[in-house]
Amino acid sequence: MIDVEGEGFEDMVIRALDSVPPELGRVMANVAVTVHHDAGPMGLLGLYQGIPLTHRTTRYAGVLPDRNTIYRRAICAICRGDAEVVEQVRRTLVHEIGHHFGIDDTRLHELGW
């Protein structure tokens, strides 16, 4: 286990978000990424909450942004070094963004995410 301080971890999340291909970033709509510094729910490294793009209709308006939450302590607990944390943050963020695009856990696992 490694403990990455809050600000350093947030920088890792920002860099991971910046690495999302621009063509995907352009179609992401009304979604925020947040960092929780606690462990979060048991067994989760991240959590998507919202209405996936594939389920939005013409009635989708005036709603709060979807939220991709990344759990710092949960990720740090399974990593042994900074490089491993950086990679796990990226993998977790990609996984949660996949949910924003309407991809379920089964398919994400089939794709290796």
N, C-alpha and C positions, 0 to 999 in steps of 0.2 A: 504494500500500500504506500502511496505517496500522497503528500498533502500540498496541493498547489493553492497558493493564496488566492483570495477572491478576485482581485484585480487582474492577476496573471491569468487566471482561468477565463475571465470574461474576455481578455484579449485573444485567447485561443478560440473562443466561440466566434468572436468578430472575424478572425482570420478564416475560420471554417466557413462562415457565411459569405465572406468575400470571395471564397474559392468556388462558390456555386456558379456553374456556367451562366453567362449573361442571358442566354436564350431561356433558361428556366427562371432566372430572377425576374425577367420582364413579365412573365405570366403569373408569378406569385401575386396574389391579390388579398389585401386586407388580412395580413398575417404578421404577428410580432414574435420575436424570439426573446425569451427571458431565461435568466439563470437563477436557479434556487441554490442557495449555498448549503442546504441541508441534504440529507440522503434521499428524501422523497419517499414515495410509496415503495414498499418492499418489491424488489426484483426489477424496478424500472430505472433506466438510465436517462430516459427522456419521456415526454408525454405530449401528444398532440391533442388539443381541445378545440373543436370548432366544426365548421361545416365544410367538408372537402369540396374542391372546385367541381368535382363530378356530380355533386348533389345540389349545387346552387341553381336556382331557377330565376325567372324574371322578377320574382317577389323578394329576392335577396337584396335588401337595402336597409340602411340604418342600424346595422348590427355591430357589436363590438368586434374588434379584430380576433381572428383565430389566434391561438397561442401555442407555440412550440416551446416547451419548458425543458431545460437541460439541468440535470441534477449533479452538482459539483461533487459532493461527498460520495455519491454512488459510483461515479466514474472513477474518482481517485481511489476508491476502495478496491477496484479490480486492476489497477495499473501499478507498474513498478518503477516507472520513470517518466520524465516530462514528454519524451517522444511518444511513448505509449498513450499518454493522456491526450496529446494533440491528435493522434490517430483515432482514438475512441470518441473524442468530441466530434470529429469530422464524420465518423460513421453514424453516431447517434443523431447528429443534425440531419444528415442525408436521409436516415430512416424516418425521422419525424416529418421532414419535407415531403417524403413519399406519401405519407398519410394526407398531407394537405392536397396532394394531387389525386387522392382517392385510391391509393394502392394499399391493400390490406396487409396484415402481418404475414399471412401465409405466402403471398406473392413476394413480399419484400425478402423473406427468408429464402425463397427459391432463387432470388436474384443475388443473394449473398449479403443482404442488408438487414 
